[in-house]
């Protein structure tokens, strides 16, 4: 688990901007369990090793639940399941996610 201090956050303004976006996604999905979506996201990442956010949303393409896949990956990332470039570059559809080193 990564613990960030106040100083860490102030030193990384990009991280703050990105997590404001992530917080909006998390808030929008707060009333959903998302177990199924998290399992599908995990299977996608396991099979491809690295995925872009647009691929995650694509799991729900053609349904009214596509945004919930975005919430699902952010919840899993918040729990420490995935690595991402969210700390380094602006959040976009091309933001990538992968399993953390040493994850099972």
VMD Tcl script that builds the backbone (N, CA, C; Angstrom):
set m [mol new atoms 312]
animate dup $m
set s [atomselect $m all]
$s set {name element resname resid chain x y z} {
  {N N UNK 1 A 0.847 -1.167 0.000}
  {CA C UNK 1 A 0.000 0.000 0.000}
  {C C UNK 1 A 0.898 1.238 0.000}
  {N N UNK 2 A 0.497 2.221 -0.785}
  {CA C UNK 2 A 1.244 3.476 -0.855}
  {C C UNK 2 A 0.544 4.509 0.015}
  {N N UNK 3 A 1.316 5.153 0.877}
  {CA C UNK 3 A 0.773 6.208 1.730}
  {C C UNK 3 A 1.371 7.527 1.275}
  {N N UNK 4 A 0.502 8.492 1.030}
  {CA C UNK 4 A 0.944 9.793 0.557}
  {C C UNK 4 A 0.779 10.824 1.659}
  {N N UNK 5 A 1.814 11.611 1.871}
  {CA C UNK 5 A 1.739 12.690 2.852}
  {C C UNK 5 A 1.210 13.947 2.169}
  {N N UNK 6 A 0.880 14.924 2.982}
  {CA C UNK 6 A 0.429 16.218 2.452}
  {C C UNK 6 A 1.500 16.805 1.533}
  {N N UNK 7 A 2.739 16.694 1.934}
  {CA C UNK 7 A 3.848 17.224 1.135}
  {C C UNK 7 A 3.960 16.498 -0.206}
  {N N UNK 8 A 3.727 15.169 -0.184}
  {CA C UNK 8 A 3.756 14.399 -1.434}
  {C C UNK 8 A 2.709 14.918 -2.411}
  {N N UNK 9 A 1.527 15.184 -1.888}
  {CA C UNK 9 A 0.442 15.656 -2.744}
  {C C UNK 9 A 0.738 17.043 -3.311}
  {N N UNK 10 A 1.258 17.927 -2.491}
  {CA C UNK 10 A 1.568 19.279 -2.967}
  {C C UNK 10 A 2.682 19.274 -4.001}
  {N N UNK 11 A 3.557 18.291 -3.915}
  {CA C UNK 11 A 4.674 18.197 -4.855}
  {C C UNK 11 A 4.243 17.638 -6.212}
  {N N UNK 12 A 3.020 17.160 -6.306}
  {CA C UNK 12 A 2.554 16.529 -7.538}
  {C C UNK 12 A 1.192 17.084 -7.955}
  {N N UNK 13 A 1.160 18.291 -8.497}
  {CA C UNK 13 A -0.132 18.885 -8.873}
  {C C UNK 13 A -0.890 18.068 -9.915}
  {N N UNK 14 A -0.178 17.356 -10.795}
  {CA C UNK 14 A -0.856 16.517 -11.792}
  {C C UNK 14 A -1.652 15.417 -11.099}
  {N N UNK 15 A -1.081 14.857 -10.061}
  {CA C UNK 15 A -1.748 13.814 -9.283}
  {C C UNK 15 A -3.050 14.357 -8.686}
  {N N UNK 16 A -3.010 15.563 -8.166}
  {CA C UNK 16 A -4.199 16.167 -7.570}
  {C C UNK 16 A -5.283 16.363 -8.632}
  {N N UNK 17 A -4.917 16.908 -9.784}
  {CA C UNK 17 A -5.899 17.125 -10.854}
  {C C UNK 17 A -6.520 15.803 -11.298}
  {N N UNK 18 A -5.678 14.795 -11.473}
  {CA C UNK 18 A -6.195 13.497 -11.925}
  {C C UNK 18 A -7.132 12.875 -10.902}
  {N N UNK 19 A -6.771 12.950 -9.629}
  {CA C UNK 19 A -7.616 12.326 -8.620}
  {C C UNK 19 A -8.904 13.104 -8.388}
  {N N UNK 20 A -8.975 14.367 -8.767}
  {CA C UNK 20 A -10.255 15.071 -8.772}
  {C C UNK 20 A -11.184 14.428 -9.800}
  {N N UNK 21 A -10.632 14.080 -10.950}
  {CA C UNK 21 A -11.431 13.384 -11.972}
  {C C UNK 21 A -11.855 12.005 -11.492}
  {N N UNK 22 A -10.923 11.279 -10.902}
  {CA C UNK 22 A -11.219 9.939 -10.396}
  {C C UNK 22 A -12.297 10.002 -9.318}
  {N N UNK 23 A -12.216 10.992 -8.453}
  {CA C UNK 23 A -13.200 11.134 -7.377}
  {C C UNK 23 A -14.606 11.298 -7.945}
  {N N UNK 24 A -14.731 12.004 -9.047}
  {CA C UNK 24 A -16.043 12.175 -9.676}
  {C C UNK 24 A -16.581 10.832 -10.170}
  {N N UNK 25 A -15.716 10.018 -10.773}
  {CA C UNK 25 A -16.130 8.688 -11.215}
  {C C UNK 25 A -16.561 7.847 -10.012}
  {N N UNK 26 A -15.758 7.859 -8.965}
  {CA C UNK 26 A -16.071 7.062 -7.776}
  {C C UNK 26 A -17.392 7.497 -7.138}
  {N N UNK 27 A -17.622 8.790 -7.091}
  {CA C UNK 27 A -18.870 9.296 -6.521}
  {C C UNK 27 A -20.080 8.858 -7.356}
  {N N UNK 28 A -19.924 8.867 -8.661}
  {CA C UNK 28 A -21.024 8.487 -9.538}
  {C C UNK 28 A -21.407 7.014 -9.370}
  {N N UNK 29 A -20.449 6.186 -8.985}
  {CA C UNK 29 A -20.726 4.758 -8.848}
  {C C UNK 29 A -20.836 4.278 -7.420}
  {N N UNK 30 A -20.986 5.193 -6.493}
  {CA C UNK 30 A -20.948 4.822 -5.069}
  {C C UNK 30 A -22.056 3.876 -4.645}
  {N N UNK 31 A -23.168 3.841 -5.362}
  {CA C UNK 31 A -24.292 2.994 -4.970}
  {C C UNK 31 A -24.305 1.637 -5.676}
  {N N UNK 32 A -23.269 1.339 -6.417}
  {CA C UNK 32 A -23.201 0.086 -7.171}
  {C C UNK 32 A -22.167 -0.847 -6.539}
  {N N UNK 33 A -22.467 -2.140 -6.505}
  {CA C UNK 33 A -21.532 -3.131 -5.954}
  {C C UNK 33 A -20.344 -3.347 -6.892}
  {N N UNK 34 A -20.562 -3.494 -8.168}
  {CA C UNK 34 A -19.542 -3.589 -9.217}
  {C C UNK 34 A -18.645 -4.825 -9.156}
  {N N UNK 35 A -19.041 -5.845 -8.448}
  {CA C UNK 35 A -18.216 -7.053 -8.379}
  {C C UNK 35 A -18.004 -7.653 -9.762}
  {N N UNK 36 A -19.067 -7.778 -10.520}
  {CA C UNK 36 A -18.968 -8.350 -11.871}
  {C C UNK 36 A -18.040 -7.511 -12.750}
  {N N UNK 37 A -18.190 -6.213 -12.693}
  {CA C UNK 37 A -17.365 -5.330 -13.504}
  {C C UNK 37 A -15.896 -5.419 -13.099}
  {N N UNK 38 A -15.629 -5.464 -11.801}
  {CA C UNK 38 A -14.242 -5.569 -11.336}
  {C C UNK 38 A -13.615 -6.882 -11.786}
  {N N UNK 39 A -14.387 -7.965 -11.785}
  {CA C UNK 39 A -13.864 -9.254 -12.252}
  {C C UNK 39 A -13.559 -9.213 -13.744}
  {N N UNK 40 A -14.421 -8.565 -14.521}
  {CA C UNK 40 A -14.182 -8.455 -15.962}
  {C C UNK 40 A -12.968 -7.577 -16.255}
  {N N UNK 41 A -12.817 -6.498 -15.509}
  {CA C UNK 41 A -11.645 -5.632 -15.676}
  {C C UNK 41 A -10.380 -6.408 -15.332}
  {N N UNK 42 A -10.401 -7.153 -14.237}
  {CA C UNK 42 A -9.241 -7.946 -13.830}
  {C C UNK 42 A -8.867 -8.970 -14.900}
  {N N UNK 43 A -9.866 -9.621 -15.490}
  {CA C UNK 43 A -9.607 -10.597 -16.551}
  {C C UNK 43 A -8.976 -9.926 -17.770}
  {N N UNK 44 A -9.469 -8.738 -18.120}
  {CA C UNK 44 A -8.905 -7.994 -19.254}
  {C C UNK 44 A -7.445 -7.643 -18.988}
  {N N UNK 45 A -7.160 -7.138 -17.821}
  {CA C UNK 45 A -5.779 -6.746 -17.496}
  {C C UNK 45 A -4.870 -7.970 -17.438}
  {N N UNK 46 A -5.373 -9.057 -16.869}
  {CA C UNK 46 A -4.564 -10.284 -16.817}
  {C C UNK 46 A -4.234 -10.780 -18.222}
  {N N UNK 47 A -5.188 -10.698 -19.126}
  {CA C UNK 47 A -4.973 -11.220 -20.479}
  {C C UNK 47 A -4.068 -10.319 -21.325}
  {N N UNK 48 A -4.178 -9.009 -21.132}
  {CA C UNK 48 A -3.416 -8.068 -21.970}
  {C C UNK 48 A -2.186 -7.487 -21.277}
  {N N UNK 49 A -2.097 -7.642 -19.962}
  {CA C UNK 49 A -0.999 -7.119 -19.140}
  {C C UNK 49 A -1.075 -5.609 -18.916}
  {N N UNK 50 A -1.501 -4.866 -19.915}
  {CA C UNK 50 A -1.616 -3.405 -19.806}
  {C C UNK 50 A -2.771 -2.960 -20.683}
  {N N UNK 51 A -3.660 -2.140 -20.129}
  {CA C UNK 51 A -4.824 -1.676 -20.887}
  {C C UNK 51 A -4.966 -0.169 -20.747}
  {N N UNK 52 A -5.608 0.419 -21.731}
  {CA C UNK 52 A -5.936 1.838 -21.665}
  {C C UNK 52 A -7.350 1.992 -21.128}
  {N N UNK 53 A -7.639 3.149 -20.572}
  {CA C UNK 53 A -8.950 3.413 -19.989}
  {C C UNK 53 A -10.061 3.185 -21.004}
  {N N UNK 54 A -9.840 3.564 -22.252}
  {CA C UNK 54 A -10.861 3.378 -23.278}
  {C C UNK 54 A -11.181 1.898 -23.494}
  {N N UNK 55 A -10.196 1.015 -23.300}
  {CA C UNK 55 A -10.446 -0.424 -23.420}
  {C C UNK 55 A -11.310 -0.928 -22.264}
  {N N UNK 56 A -11.084 -0.363 -21.092}
  {CA C UNK 56 A -11.885 -0.731 -19.924}
  {C C UNK 56 A -13.342 -0.340 -20.162}
  {N N UNK 57 A -13.568 0.874 -20.619}
  {CA C UNK 57 A -14.937 1.314 -20.909}
  {C C UNK 57 A -15.564 0.466 -22.009}
  {N N UNK 58 A -14.726 -0.019 -22.918}
  {CA C UNK 58 A -15.206 -0.862 -24.009}
  {C C UNK 58 A -15.826 -2.167 -23.544}
  {N N UNK 59 A -15.503 -2.601 -22.337}
  {CA C UNK 59 A -16.107 -3.823 -21.806}
  {C C UNK 59 A -17.619 -3.695 -21.695}
  {N N UNK 60 A -18.107 -2.494 -21.517}
  {CA C UNK 60 A -19.551 -2.279 -21.390}
  {C C UNK 60 A -20.177 -1.673 -22.625}
  {N N UNK 61 A -19.445 -1.660 -23.725}
  {CA C UNK 61 A -19.935 -1.034 -24.953}
  {C C UNK 61 A -21.270 -1.645 -25.363}
  {N N UNK 62 A -22.197 -0.789 -25.712}
  {CA C UNK 62 A -23.504 -1.232 -26.149}
  {C C UNK 62 A -24.472 -1.498 -25.002}
  {N N UNK 63 A -24.042 -1.212 -23.779}
  {CA C UNK 63 A -24.922 -1.379 -22.622}
  {C C UNK 63 A -25.084 -0.027 -21.950}
  {N N UNK 64 A -25.950 0.019 -20.974}
  {CA C UNK 64 A -26.098 1.259 -20.213}
  {C C UNK 64 A -25.179 1.253 -18.994}
  {N N UNK 65 A -24.243 0.293 -18.942}
  {CA C UNK 65 A -23.353 0.152 -17.785}
  {C C UNK 65 A -21.888 0.426 -18.130}
  {N N UNK 66 A -21.603 0.979 -19.295}
  {CA C UNK 66 A -20.201 1.152 -19.687}
  {C C UNK 66 A -19.408 2.019 -18.717}
  {N N UNK 67 A -20.014 3.059 -18.174}
  {CA C UNK 67 A -19.310 3.921 -17.225}
  {C C UNK 67 A -18.956 3.186 -15.928}
  {N N UNK 68 A -19.732 2.163 -15.598}
  {CA C UNK 68 A -19.457 1.428 -14.365}
  {C C UNK 68 A -18.135 0.670 -14.430}
  {N N UNK 69 A -17.680 0.348 -15.626}
  {CA C UNK 69 A -16.374 -0.289 -15.766}
  {C C UNK 69 A -15.262 0.696 -15.410}
  {N N UNK 70 A -15.473 1.964 -15.728}
  {CA C UNK 70 A -14.522 2.988 -15.313}
  {C C UNK 70 A -14.474 3.114 -13.805}
  {N N UNK 71 A -15.639 3.113 -13.180}
  {CA C UNK 71 A -15.697 3.159 -11.716}
  {C C UNK 71 A -15.015 1.930 -11.134}
  {N N UNK 72 A -15.253 0.767 -11.736}
  {CA C UNK 72 A -14.690 -0.488 -11.225}
  {C C UNK 72 A -13.164 -0.463 -11.219}
  {N N UNK 73 A -12.558 0.048 -12.283}
  {CA C UNK 73 A -11.088 0.052 -12.303}
  {C C UNK 73 A -10.542 1.052 -11.287}
  {N N UNK 74 A -11.223 2.174 -11.099}
  {CA C UNK 74 A -10.751 3.143 -10.118}
  {C C UNK 74 A -10.887 2.603 -8.699}
  {N N UNK 75 A -11.972 1.880 -8.420}
  {CA C UNK 75 A -12.107 1.271 -7.094}
  {C C UNK 75 A -10.988 0.267 -6.840}
  {N N UNK 76 A -10.701 -0.546 -7.841}
  {CA C UNK 76 A -9.633 -1.540 -7.687}
  {C C UNK 76 A -8.279 -0.867 -7.546}
  {N N UNK 77 A -8.072 0.199 -8.298}
  {CA C UNK 77 A -6.805 0.927 -8.190}
  {C C UNK 77 A -6.678 1.576 -6.811}
  {N N UNK 78 A -7.761 2.131 -6.329}
  {CA C UNK 78 A -7.780 2.754 -5.011}
  {C C UNK 78 A -7.434 1.721 -3.931}
  {N N UNK 79 A -7.830 0.483 -4.151}
  {CA C UNK 79 A -7.537 -0.601 -3.209}
  {C C UNK 79 A -6.122 -1.152 -3.388}
  {N N UNK 80 A -5.396 -0.639 -4.385}
  {CA C UNK 80 A -4.007 -1.047 -4.568}
  {C C UNK 80 A -3.771 -2.168 -5.554}
  {N N UNK 81 A -4.778 -2.510 -6.362}
  {CA C UNK 81 A -4.646 -3.645 -7.275}
  {C C UNK 81 A -3.837 -3.337 -8.534}
  {N N UNK 82 A -3.829 -2.080 -8.983}
  {CA C UNK 82 A -3.223 -1.759 -10.273}
  {C C UNK 82 A -2.254 -0.586 -10.180}
  {N N UNK 83 A -1.344 -0.586 -11.132}
  {CA C UNK 83 A -0.458 0.559 -11.352}
  {C C UNK 83 A -1.030 1.344 -12.525}
  {N N UNK 84 A -0.652 2.611 -12.601}
  {CA C UNK 84 A -1.150 3.456 -13.675}
  {C C UNK 84 A -0.187 4.624 -13.878}
  {N N UNK 85 A -0.353 5.311 -14.995}
  {CA C UNK 85 A 0.416 6.533 -15.220}
  {C C UNK 85 A -0.366 7.762 -14.758}
  {N N UNK 86 A -1.399 7.574 -13.953}
  {CA C UNK 86 A -2.202 8.684 -13.428}
  {C C UNK 86 A -1.381 9.679 -12.614}
  {N N UNK 87 A -0.269 9.258 -12.072}
  {CA C UNK 87 A 0.532 10.152 -11.245}
  {C C UNK 87 A 1.452 11.041 -12.074}
  {N N UNK 88 A 1.597 10.713 -13.364}
  {CA C UNK 88 A 2.611 11.391 -14.171}
  {C C UNK 88 A 2.077 12.229 -15.321}
  {N N UNK 89 A 0.942 11.831 -15.875}
  {CA C UNK 89 A 0.413 12.520 -17.057}
  {C C UNK 89 A -1.064 12.823 -16.856}
  {N N UNK 90 A -1.621 13.761 -17.605}
  {CA C UNK 90 A -3.042 14.073 -17.462}
  {C C UNK 90 A -3.925 12.864 -17.770}
  {N N UNK 91 A -4.988 12.703 -16.987}
  {CA C UNK 91 A -5.939 11.623 -17.201}
  {C C UNK 91 A -6.609 11.786 -18.550}
  {N N UNK 92 A -6.718 10.679 -19.290}
  {CA C UNK 92 A -7.383 10.678 -20.595}
  {C C UNK 92 A -7.856 9.266 -20.904}
  {N N UNK 93 A -8.461 9.100 -22.044}
  {CA C UNK 93 A -8.874 7.767 -22.482}
  {C C UNK 93 A -7.671 6.864 -22.724}
  {N N UNK 94 A -6.487 7.469 -22.859}
  {CA C UNK 94 A -5.255 6.698 -23.112}
  {C C UNK 94 A -4.490 6.386 -21.826}
  {N N UNK 95 A -5.005 6.797 -20.676}
  {CA C UNK 95 A -4.373 6.462 -19.401}
  {C C UNK 95 A -4.300 4.949 -19.305}
  {N N UNK 96 A -3.141 4.426 -18.876}
  {CA C UNK 96 A -3.003 2.972 -18.836}
  {C C UNK 96 A -3.029 2.432 -17.410}
  {N N UNK 97 A -3.362 1.159 -17.334}
  {CA C UNK 97 A -3.433 0.423 -16.086}
  {C C UNK 97 A -2.796 -0.937 -16.302}
  {N N UNK 98 A -2.109 -1.430 -15.274}
  {CA C UNK 98 A -1.518 -2.766 -15.319}
  {C C UNK 98 A -1.476 -3.304 -13.897}
  {N N UNK 99 A -1.278 -4.633 -13.786}
  {CA C UNK 99 A -1.151 -5.218 -12.461}
  {C C UNK 99 A 0.125 -4.704 -11.818}
  {N N UNK 100 A 0.073 -4.533 -10.518}
  {CA C UNK 100 A 1.270 -4.121 -9.796}
  {C C UNK 100 A 2.258 -5.282 -9.775}
  {N N UNK 101 A 3.542 -4.973 -9.779}
  {CA C UNK 101 A 4.565 -6.003 -9.657}
  {C C UNK 101 A 4.324 -6.791 -8.381}
  {N N UNK 102 A 4.360 -8.105 -8.464}
  {CA C UNK 102 A 4.176 -8.935 -7.287}
  {C C UNK 102 A 2.733 -9.238 -6.961}
  {N N UNK 103 A 1.770 -8.742 -7.780}
  {CA C UNK 103 A 0.353 -9.051 -7.553}
  {C C UNK 103 A 0.073 -10.473 -7.966}
  {N N UNK 104 A -0.917 -11.046 -7.331}
  {CA C UNK 104 A -1.330 -12.403 -7.712}
  {C C UNK 104 A -2.641 -12.341 -8.423}
}
mol reanalyze $m
mol bondsrecalc $m
mol representation Tube
mol addrep $m
